[in-house]
Amino acid sequence: MMTRKKLGRGLVATLAASTLLAGTLTGCGGGDSSSAAGGDSDAVASTEANTEIQANEVQLPLCDELTTLTMFIPLDANMATVIGDYNENKFFQEMEKRTNVHIEFQCPAVGEEVTAYNLMIASDELPDIICHNGYAYSDGLDAAVEDGYYLDLTPYLDTTLSNYNKLRLKDDFFAKSTVTDGGKVVALYQIFSEPQPPYKGMQMRKDWLDDLGLDVPVTFDDWEKVLTAFKEEKGAYAPLNIGALGYNMDSNSLSAGYNVLMGFMNVDGTVKYGPIEDGWKKYLEKMSDWYAKGLIDPDFMTGGGYTPDMSIITSGQCGAWDSMYTMPALYESSTDDKNMEIIPVPSPVENPGDDIHVRLADSIIHAYCTISADSENAELAMKWLDYMCSPEGSLLANYGIEGETFEYNADGVPEYSDLVNNNPDGLSFAQAMTYYTLPPSLLGGDYDWKRELSSVPPEDVVSMDVWGAVSDDYNMPAGISYTSEESKELGGIVNSVNTYLTEKTSQFITGVADVDTEWDQYVSDIKAMGIDRAIEINQQALDRFNNR
């Protein structure tokens, strides 16, 4: 086993930093592609060239005697409201029956995942399987292998991990996103069976529009007319909610009309930093104007960051906001206003027919897991994870057991039974799904996101079509990664810039600072913090990704 290098390596990035650095999902690793060992890159290339790769027919049980594997895994919020340990989850119980493998879970406290991960790395005592969701080895996956923490899975792709390999090679983008710049496969990603369109975007009170004789707004001017009517005719205290940071997290659904997002952007292969682009100045000017006119929630800075506080919607104080497609039915069922009707609406644009290049990107890969290089049961851990990538294992993970939690419909598609959809014990759909099946965003494998649709009315499902009607090509690609040196340098720059950016954004919107007279100084300040170097680093990472 390789001797570990413990000289300052292995410190993880914070949740916020790793999200902002990647621009989409958590970075999948670092490493300098020019120094990759030829054997590793050749092995991946050889495997990817084999388009007819055959998956293993899994032989169950995986071992003759009950064997224990250890796993670092965050608690699922919905599951934690029902049971206290994953061993009470029906999916993991069935997995143990089928595989003869018992999992000993190491679950950090909610909100303490990053700290717990750092302490685990520092302790030099890793479990067999490590699940990553929002935190990562800061030097990247290549470095994690070089430092002796994670196992290089590349040699096992055609054998022990052939189900996973077949899954990741079904699409060129999946293949590119699941290999490091150094040419290695180190992690098993959660790969979506098919891309999930944007699940978050702008929503609006249709019943208010109808009462006021107004059409769905298209341009920013249209929106101002609508929001003014919401304020004056409907008495809305907060006609528009923009999120606590002054922009809509993830979707960037209001700045999208100016084709700019809060972060690094991929504009036709050239990296730009949205908050210093002219489009961002226009966005700030518009939000400042609307704030001064009382069209924006005056308390936006204390409201919800990801989605607005439910109370301002259900109490009739807000007419437009940014939220997930699963929420309208919940809002409508939680209010005393029986006339409330919520619809998805497109992002506003400057002029009718303007092209938009910014929205929440399609979900294609997500959380991932790695295997400890020191694991005495590494092969068994690989087999266990690979089984979840097989048709039989992925069916269990997504839908549970036929005849109990799901049945096939007339088209041969699995559908949840009433045990999940209308749980007799009073569990919500989300609680029941995470109790009887594998909770989302936990382990690598084949994820069927359409299982979520059982609880969503058809009129809300169309939200994804409305928001997905525009392009997301300005988003940085999922799977982009940085070298160890890049990650450290980039993190320092972004953390400083982000602190300044949060402060100035709210000041510009509320009028404490004048965006027209102070814009040049604002840009100069951000450049002095090293943003041009951060852009250069991201350009190098994007170029490497495109050349994989």
C-alpha positions as CSV (number, residue, x, y, z in Angstrom):
1,M,0.0,0.0,0.0
2,M,1.2,3.5,-0.9
3,T,2.5,5.6,2.0
4,R,0.3,8.5,2.7
5,K,1.4,12.1,2.2
6,K,0.1,14.0,5.2
7,L,1.8,17.3,4.6
8,G,-1.2,19.6,4.4
9,R,-3.2,17.4,2.1
10,G,-6.7,16.0,2.5
11,L,-8.5,19.1,3.8
12,V,-12.0,19.3,2.2
13,A,-13.6,22.4,0.7
14,T,-16.7,23.8,2.4
15,L,-20.1,23.1,0.9
16,A,-20.4,26.6,-0.4
17,A,-16.9,26.7,-1.8
18,S,-17.1,23.4,-3.6
19,T,-20.5,24.3,-5.2
20,L,-19.3,27.7,-6.3
21,L,-16.0,26.4,-7.7
22,A,-17.5,23.7,-9.8
23,G,-20.3,26.0,-11.0
24,T,-22.6,23.0,-11.1
25,L,-22.0,19.8,-9.1
26,T,-19.2,19.2,-6.7
27,G,-15.9,18.8,-8.6
28,C,-15.0,15.2,-9.4
29,G,-11.3,15.6,-8.8
30,G,-8.0,17.1,-9.7
31,G,-4.8,15.8,-11.2
32,D,-2.7,17.1,-14.1
33,S,-3.7,15.3,-17.3
34,S,-0.3,15.8,-18.7
35,S,1.3,13.7,-15.9
36,A,-1.2,10.8,-16.0
37,A,0.3,7.4,-16.0
38,G,-0.1,5.9,-19.5
39,G,-1.5,2.6,-18.2
40,D,-4.4,4.3,-16.4
41,S,-5.5,6.5,-19.3
42,D,-5.0,3.7,-21.8
43,A,-7.1,1.4,-19.7
44,V,-10.0,3.8,-19.7
45,A,-9.6,4.6,-23.4
46,S,-9.6,0.9,-24.2
47,T,-12.7,0.3,-22.1
48,E,-14.6,3.2,-23.6
49,A,-13.7,2.1,-27.1
50,N,-15.5,-1.2,-26.4
51,T,-19.1,0.0,-27.1
52,E,-20.4,-3.5,-26.8
53,I,-19.2,-4.0,-23.2
54,Q,-21.2,-6.7,-21.4
55,A,-22.2,-6.2,-17.8
56,N,-21.7,-8.9,-15.2
57,E,-24.6,-11.2,-14.4
58,V,-24.5,-10.8,-10.6
59,Q,-24.3,-14.0,-8.6
60,L,-26.2,-13.7,-5.3
61,P,-25.4,-13.8,-2.5
62,L,-22.1,-12.0,-2.9
63,C,-20.5,-13.9,-0.1
64,D,-21.2,-17.2,1.7
65,E,-21.1,-15.8,5.3
66,L,-22.6,-12.5,6.5
67,T,-19.9,-9.9,6.1
68,T,-19.9,-6.4,7.4
69,L,-18.8,-3.3,5.3
70,T,-18.5,0.1,6.9
71,M,-19.9,3.2,5.2
72,F,-19.6,7.0,5.7
73,I,-23.0,8.4,4.6
74,P,-25.0,11.6,5.4
75,L,-28.5,11.2,6.8
76,D,-31.4,11.8,4.5
77,A,-33.6,14.6,5.9
78,N,-36.9,12.9,5.1
79,M,-35.8,9.5,6.3
80,A,-34.5,10.9,9.6
81,T,-38.0,12.0,10.4
82,V,-39.2,8.4,10.3
83,I,-36.3,6.2,11.4
84,G,-33.0,6.8,13.2
85,D,-30.7,4.4,11.3
86,Y,-30.3,3.3,7.7
87,N,-30.5,-0.3,8.9
88,E,-34.2,0.3,9.5
89,N,-34.6,1.3,5.9
90,K,-36.4,-1.4,3.8
91,F,-34.1,-1.0,0.9
92,F,-30.9,-1.7,2.9
93,Q,-32.7,-4.6,4.7
94,E,-33.5,-6.2,1.4
95,M,-30.0,-5.6,0.1
96,E,-28.6,-7.4,3.1
97,K,-31.0,-10.4,2.4
98,R,-29.9,-10.6,-1.2
99,T,-26.2,-9.9,-0.9
100,N,-25.4,-11.3,2.6
101,V,-23.6,-8.0,3.3
102,H,-24.4,-6.0,6.4
103,I,-23.6,-2.3,6.3
104,E,-22.3,-0.5,9.4
105,F,-23.3,3.1,8.9
106,Q,-21.2,6.1,10.0
107,C,-23.7,9.0,9.8
108,P,-22.5,12.5,10.7
109,A,-24.9,14.9,12.4
110,V,-27.0,17.0,10.0
111,G,-25.1,20.1,9.1
112,E,-21.8,18.7,10.3
113,E,-21.0,16.6,7.3
114,V,-18.1,18.6,6.1
115,T,-16.5,18.7,9.6
116,A,-17.0,15.0,10.0
117,Y,-15.5,14.3,6.6
118,N,-12.4,16.4,7.5
119,L,-12.0,14.6,10.8
120,M,-12.3,11.2,9.1
121,I,-9.6,12.1,6.6
122,A,-7.4,13.5,9.3
123,S,-7.9,10.4,11.5
124,D,-6.4,8.2,8.8
125,E,-9.1,5.6,9.5
126,L,-11.5,5.4,6.5
127,P,-14.5,3.1,6.2
128,D,-14.8,0.7,3.3
129,I,-17.2,3.1,1.4
130,I,-17.3,6.9,1.5
131,C,-20.4,8.7,0.2
132,H,-19.9,12.2,-1.1
133,N,-22.7,14.8,-1.4
134,G,-21.5,18.4,-1.3
135,Y,-18.1,17.7,0.1
136,A,-15.0,16.3,-1.5
137,Y,-11.3,15.6,-1.1
138,S,-10.1,19.2,-1.8
139,D,-7.0,18.2,-3.8
140,G,-9.2,16.1,-6.2
141,L,-9.8,12.4,-6.8
142,D,-6.5,11.9,-8.6
143,A,-4.7,13.3,-5.5
144,A,-6.8,11.1,-3.2
145,V,-5.5,8.1,-5.0
146,E,-1.9,9.3,-5.1
147,D,-2.1,10.1,-1.3
148,G,-3.3,6.6,-0.7
149,Y,-6.8,7.4,0.5
150,Y,-9.1,6.2,-2.3
151,L,-8.8,3.1,-4.5
152,D,-8.2,3.6,-8.2
153,L,-11.1,1.7,-9.8
154,T,-9.9,1.8,-13.3
155,P,-8.4,-1.8,-13.4
156,Y,-11.8,-3.2,-12.3
157,L,-14.1,-1.6,-14.9
158,D,-14.3,-4.6,-17.2
159,T,-14.7,-7.2,-14.4
160,T,-15.9,-6.4,-10.9
161,L,-17.5,-3.0,-11.9
162,S,-18.8,-3.9,-15.4
163,N,-22.4,-3.0,-14.6
164,Y,-21.3,0.5,-13.5
165,N,-19.0,0.8,-16.5
166,K,-21.8,-0.1,-18.9
167,L,-23.9,2.5,-17.2
168,R,-21.3,5.3,-17.4
169,L,-20.5,4.5,-21.1
170,K,-24.0,4.7,-22.3
171,D,-23.4,8.4,-23.2
172,D,-20.2,10.2,-24.2
173,F,-20.9,13.0,-21.7
174,F,-21.3,10.5,-18.8
175,A,-18.1,8.8,-19.8
176,K,-16.3,12.2,-19.9
177,S,-17.8,13.3,-16.6
178,T,-16.9,10.2,-14.6
179,V,-13.2,10.0,-15.4
180,T,-10.6,12.3,-13.9
181,D,-8.3,14.6,-15.8
182,G,-5.6,12.1,-14.9
183,G,-7.4,9.4,-16.8
184,K,-8.7,7.4,-13.8
185,V,-12.1,6.2,-12.7
186,V,-12.1,6.7,-8.9
187,A,-15.7,7.2,-8.0
188,L,-19.1,5.6,-8.7
189,Y,-21.5,8.4,-9.6
190,Q,-25.2,8.5,-9.4
191,I,-26.1,8.6,-13.1
192,F,-29.6,9.6,-14.1
193,S,-31.4,7.1,-16.3
194,E,-32.3,10.1,-18.5
195,P,-31.5,13.8,-18.0
196,Q,-33.9,15.5,-15.6
197,P,-35.0,18.9,-16.9
198,P,-34.7,21.9,-14.6
199,Y,-36.7,21.3,-11.4
200,K,-36.6,24.9,-10.3
201,G,-37.7,28.2,-11.8
202,M,-40.1,31.1,-11.6
203,Q,-43.7,30.6,-10.3
204,M,-46.6,33.0,-10.2
205,R,-50.2,33.4,-8.9
206,K,-52.3,32.6,-12.0
207,D,-55.5,33.4,-10.1
208,W,-54.2,36.9,-9.5
209,L,-53.4,37.3,-13.2
210,D,-56.9,36.1,-14.1
211,D,-58.6,38.4,-11.6
212,L,-56.6,41.4,-12.9
213,G,-57.1,40.5,-16.6
214,L,-53.4,40.2,-17.1
215,D,-51.4,37.8,-19.4
216,V,-48.4,35.8,-18.3
217,P,-45.6,38.4,-18.5
218,V,-42.8,38.0,-21.0
219,T,-40.5,41.0,-20.8
220,F,-39.1,42.9,-17.8
221,D,-41.6,45.7,-18.6
222,D,-44.4,43.2,-18.6
223,W,-43.2,41.9,-15.2
224,E,-43.1,45.4,-13.8
225,K,-46.7,46.0,-14.8
226,V,-47.8,42.7,-13.2
227,L,-45.9,43.2,-10.0
228,T,-47.2,46.7,-9.7
229,A,-50.8,45.3,-10.0
230,F,-50.0,42.6,-7.4
231,K,-48.9,45.4,-5.0
232,E,-51.6,47.9,-5.7
233,E,-54.6,45.7,-6.4
234,K,-53.8,42.6,-4.4
235,G,-52.1,44.3,-1.5
236,A,-49.0,42.1,-1.8
237,Y,-46.4,43.1,0.7
238,A,-43.8,41.2,-1.3
239,P,-44.9,41.1,-4.9
240,L,-41.6,39.4,-6.0
241,N,-39.3,37.3,-3.9
242,I,-35.7,37.2,-5.1
243,G,-33.9,35.0,-2.5
244,A,-31.9,36.0,0.5
245,L,-28.7,36.6,-1.4
246,G,-30.3,38.9,-4.0
247,Y,-30.6,36.3,-6.7
248,N,-32.3,33.0,-7.3
249,M,-29.9,30.2,-6.2
250,D,-29.3,27.4,-8.8
251,S,-31.7,28.6,-11.4
252,N,-30.6,32.2,-11.8
253,S,-34.1,32.6,-13.2
254,L,-34.3,36.4,-13.0
255,S,-30.8,37.3,-14.2
256,A,-31.2,34.7,-17.0
257,G,-33.0,37.4,-19.1
258,Y,-29.7,39.2,-19.2
259,N,-27.8,36.0,-20.0
260,V,-25.7,36.1,-16.8
261,L,-25.5,33.9,-13.8
262,M,-23.9,34.3,-10.3
263,G,-20.7,32.4,-10.9
264,F,-18.4,31.2,-13.7
265,M,-19.9,30.8,-17.1
266,N,-19.0,28.9,-20.2
267,V,-19.7,31.2,-23.1
268,D,-19.0,29.3,-26.3
269,G,-15.9,27.7,-24.7
270,T,-14.7,30.9,-23.0
271,V,-15.0,31.2,-19.3
272,K,-16.4,34.4,-17.9
273,Y,-17.3,35.5,-14.4
274,G,-21.0,36.6,-14.4
275,P,-21.0,39.1,-11.5
276,I,-18.6,41.4,-13.4
277,E,-20.3,41.2,-16.8
278,D,-22.5,44.0,-18.2
279,G,-25.5,41.7,-17.9
280,W,-25.1,41.5,-14.1
281,K,-25.0,45.3,-13.9
282,K,-28.3,45.4,-15.8
283,Y,-29.7,42.9,-13.4
284,L,-28.7,44.9,-10.4
285,E,-30.1,48.1,-11.9
286,K,-33.4,46.4,-12.5
287,M,-33.7,44.8,-9.1
288,S,-32.7,48.2,-7.5
289,D,-35.4,50.0,-9.4
290,W,-38.0,47.4,-8.5
291,Y,-36.9,47.4,-4.8
292,A,-37.3,51.2,-4.7
293,K,-40.8,50.9,-6.2
294,G,-41.8,48.3,-3.5
295,L,-42.0,45.5,-6.0
296,I,-39.5,43.2,-4.2
297,D,-39.9,41.7,-0.8
298,P,-38.4,44.4,1.5
299,D,-37.2,41.7,3.8
300,F,-35.6,39.5,1.1
301,M,-32.2,39.4,2.9
302,T,-33.8,37.5,5.9
303,G,-35.9,35.2,3.8
304,G,-35.2,31.7,2.5
305,G,-32.1,31.2,0.4
306,Y,-33.0,28.2,-1.7
307,T,-36.8,28.6,-1.8
308,P,-38.9,31.4,-0.2
309,D,-40.4,31.1,3.2
310,M,-43.7,29.3,2.7
311,S,-45.6,31.7,4.9
312,I,-45.2,34.7,2.6
313,I,-46.8,32.6,-0.2
314,T,-49.6,30.9,1.7
315,S,-50.6,34.1,3.5
316,G,-51.0,35.9,0.1
317,Q,-48.1,38.3,0.6
318,C,-46.2,37.2,-2.5
319,G,-47.2,36.9,-6.2
320,A,-44.0,35.6,-7.9
321,W,-41.0,33.6,-6.7
322,D,-38.5,31.0,-7.6
323,S,-39.1,27.4,-6.3
324,M,-39.2,23.7,-7.2
325,Y,-41.8,22.0,-9.4
326,T,-42.9,19.9,-6.5
327,M,-44.0,22.9,-4.4
328,P,-47.2,24.4,-6.0
329,A,-49.5,21.6,-4.8
330,L,-48.0,22.0,-1.3
331,Y,-48.5,25.8,-1.3
332,E,-52.1,25.4,-2.6
333,S,-53.0,22.8,0.0
334,S,-51.4,24.8,2.8
335,T,-53.3,28.1,2.4
336,D,-56.8,29.2,3.5
337,D,-57.2,30.8,0.1
338,K,-59.0,28.2,-1.9
339,N,-58.7,30.2,-5.1
340,M,-54.9,30.0,-5.1
341,E,-53.6,28.7,-8.4
342,I,-49.8,28.6,-9.1
343,I,-48.2,28.2,-12.5
344,P,-44.7,28.1,-13.8
345,V,-43.6,31.1,-15.9
346,P,-40.6,31.7,-18.1
347,S,-37.8,34.0,-17.0
348,P,-38.3,37.6,-18.1
349,V,-36.4,38.9,-21.1
350,E,-35.5,42.4,-22.3
351,N,-37.2,42.0,-25.7
352,P,-39.8,39.5,-27.0
353,G,-38.0,36.7,-28.7
354,D,-34.6,37.2,-27.0
355,D,-32.6,34.0,-26.7
356,I,-31.8,32.8,-23.1
357,H,-28.7,30.7,-22.4
358,V,-29.0,30.5,-18.6
359,R,-31.2,28.3,-16.5
360,L,-30.8,25.4,-14.0
361,A,-28.9,22.8,-15.9
362,D,-30.4,19.4,-16.6
363,S,-29.5,16.9,-13.9
364,I,-27.4,14.1,-15.3
365,I,-24.9,13.0,-12.6
366,H,-25.0,13.6,-8.9
367,A,-23.5,12.4,-5.7
368,Y,-20.8,9.7,-5.8
369,C,-19.1,7.2,-3.6
370,T,-15.5,6.0,-3.3
371,I,-13.7,3.0,-1.8
372,S,-11.0,3.3,0.7
373,A,-7.6,2.2,-0.5
374,D,-7.0,0.5,2.9
375,S,-10.3,-1.5,2.7
376,E,-9.7,-5.2,3.4
377,N,-13.0,-5.9,1.7
378,A,-12.5,-3.7,-1.4
379,E,-13.6,-6.3,-3.8
380,L,-16.8,-7.0,-1.9
381,A,-17.5,-3.3,-1.6
382,M,-17.1,-3.0,-5.4
383,K,-19.5,-6.0,-6.0
384,W,-22.0,-4.5,-3.6
385,L,-22.0,-1.1,-5.4
386,D,-21.9,-2.7,-8.8
387,Y,-25.0,-4.8,-8.0
388,M,-26.9,-1.5,-7.5
389,C,-26.0,-0.6,-11.1
390,S,-27.4,-3.8,-12.5
391,P,-31.0,-3.8,-13.8
392,E,-32.1,-5.9,-10.8
393,G,-30.3,-3.8,-8.2
394,S,-31.3,-0.5,-9.7
395,L,-34.9,-1.6,-9.7
396,L,-34.7,-2.4,-6.0
397,A,-33.0,0.9,-5.3
398,N,-35.5,3.0,-7.2
399,Y,-38.8,1.2,-6.6
400,G,-38.3,-1.5,-3.9
401,I,-40.0,-4.8,-4.1
402,E,-42.6,-5.8,-6.7
403,G,-46.0,-6.6,-5.2
404,E,-45.2,-4.5,-2.1
405,T,-43.9,-1.0,-3.0
406,F,-44.5,-1.1,-6.8
407,E,-46.4,-2.8,-9.6
408,Y,-45.8,-2.7,-13.4
409,N,-48.4,-0.7,-15.3
410,A,-49.9,-1.7,-18.7
411,D,-46.8,-0.2,-20.5
412,G,-44.4,-2.3,-18.3
413,V,-43.3,0.7,-16.3
414,P,-42.9,0.4,-12.6
415,E,-45.2,2.5,-10.5
416,Y,-45.3,2.9,-6.7
417,S,-48.1,1.2,-4.8
418,D,-50.3,2.9,-2.2
419,L,-47.8,1.8,0.4
420,V,-45.7,4.7,-1.0
421,N,-48.2,7.0,-2.7
422,N,-50.9,6.8,0.0
423,N,-49.1,5.4,3.0
424,P,-51.5,3.8,5.5
425,D,-49.3,4.9,8.4
426,G,-49.6,8.5,7.4
427,L,-46.1,8.9,5.9
428,S,-45.8,11.6,3.3
429,F,-44.7,10.5,-0.2
430,A,-41.1,11.8,0.4
431,Q,-40.9,10.0,3.8
432,A,-42.3,6.7,2.4
433,M,-40.1,6.8,-0.6
434,T,-37.0,7.2,1.5
435,Y,-38.1,4.6,4.0
436,Y,-38.9,1.8,1.4
437,T,-36.3,2.6,-1.3
438,L,-32.9,4.1,-1.6
439,P,-33.1,7.8,-0.6
440,P,-31.9,10.1,-3.5
441,S,-28.4,11.6,-3.7
442,L,-26.7,9.0,-1.6
443,L,-25.0,6.3,-3.6
444,G,-23.7,5.8,-7.1
445,G,-26.0,3.9,-9.5
446,D,-28.7,4.2,-12.0
447,Y,-31.2,6.8,-10.7
448,D,-34.7,7.0,-12.2
449,W,-35.7,10.5,-11.3
450,K,-39.2,10.0,-12.8
451,R,-40.1,8.0,-9.6
452,E,-40.6,11.5,-8.0
453,L,-43.5,12.2,-10.3
454,S,-45.9,9.9,-8.4
455,S,-46.6,12.8,-6.0
456,V,-46.7,15.6,-8.5
457,P,-49.9,16.7,-10.3
458,P,-49.5,16.7,-14.1
459,E,-50.1,20.5,-14.2
460,D,-47.0,20.9,-12.1
461,V,-44.9,18.4,-14.0
462,V,-45.1,20.7,-17.0
463,S,-43.0,23.2,-15.0
464,M,-39.9,21.5,-16.2
465,D,-41.0,21.9,-19.9
466,V,-41.6,25.6,-19.3
467,W,-38.3,26.3,-17.6
468,G,-36.4,23.9,-19.9
469,A,-37.6,25.6,-23.1
470,V,-34.5,27.7,-23.1
471,S,-30.8,26.7,-23.4
472,D,-28.5,26.0,-20.5
473,D,-25.3,26.2,-22.6
474,Y,-23.7,29.0,-20.5
475,N,-23.5,26.7,-17.5
476,M,-20.1,25.1,-16.7
477,P,-20.3,21.4,-17.3
478,A,-20.9,18.9,-14.6
479,G,-17.7,16.9,-13.9
480,I,-15.2,19.7,-14.4
481,S,-12.3,19.3,-12.0
482,Y,-9.2,21.0,-10.8
483,T,-5.6,20.0,-9.9
484,S,-4.5,20.2,-6.3
485,E,-2.7,23.5,-6.8
486,E,-5.7,25.0,-8.7
487,S,-8.2,23.9,-6.1
488,K,-6.2,25.6,-3.3
489,E,-5.6,28.8,-5.2
490,L,-9.1,29.0,-6.6
491,G,-10.7,28.4,-3.2
492,G,-8.8,31.3,-1.7
493,I,-9.9,33.7,-4.4
494,V,-13.5,32.6,-4.5
495,N,-14.0,32.7,-0.8
496,S,-12.8,36.4,-0.7
497,V,-14.8,37.4,-3.7
498,N,-17.9,35.6,-2.5
499,T,-17.9,37.5,0.8
500,Y,-17.5,40.8,-0.9
501,L,-20.1,39.9,-3.6
502,T,-22.8,39.0,-1.0
503,E,-22.3,42.3,0.7
504,K,-22.3,44.5,-2.5
505,T,-25.2,42.7,-4.1
506,S,-27.6,43.5,-1.3
507,Q,-26.2,47.1,-1.1
508,F,-26.8,47.7,-4.8
509,I,-30.3,46.3,-4.7
510,T,-31.4,48.2,-1.6
511,G,-29.8,51.4,-2.7
512,V,-27.3,51.6,0.0
513,A,-24.7,51.6,-2.8
514,D,-25.4,53.2,-6.3
515,V,-24.8,50.6,-9.0
516,D,-24.4,53.3,-11.7
517,T,-21.7,55.3,-9.9
518,E,-19.9,52.5,-8.0
519,W,-19.9,49.8,-10.7
520,D,-16.4,50.4,-12.0
521,Q,-15.0,50.4,-8.5
522,Y,-16.9,47.2,-7.7
523,V,-15.4,45.5,-10.7
524,S,-11.9,46.8,-9.9
525,D,-12.2,45.5,-6.3
526,I,-13.1,42.0,-7.5
527,K,-10.3,42.0,-10.0
528,A,-7.9,43.1,-7.2
529,M,-9.0,39.9,-5.4
530,G,-7.7,37.8,-8.2
531,I,-10.8,37.0,-10.3
532,D,-8.9,37.1,-13.6
533,R,-6.6,34.3,-12.2
534,A,-9.7,32.4,-11.1
535,I,-11.2,32.7,-14.6
536,E,-7.9,31.5,-16.0
537,I,-7.9,28.4,-13.7
538,N,-11.5,27.6,-14.8
539,Q,-10.6,28.0,-18.4
540,Q,-7.8,25.5,-18.0
541,A,-10.1,23.1,-16.3
542,L,-12.8,23.5,-18.9
543,D,-10.2,23.0,-21.7
544,R,-9.1,19.8,-20.0
545,F,-12.6,18.6,-19.6
546,N,-13.4,19.2,-23.3
547,N,-10.3,17.3,-24.3
548,R,-10.9,14.2,-22.2
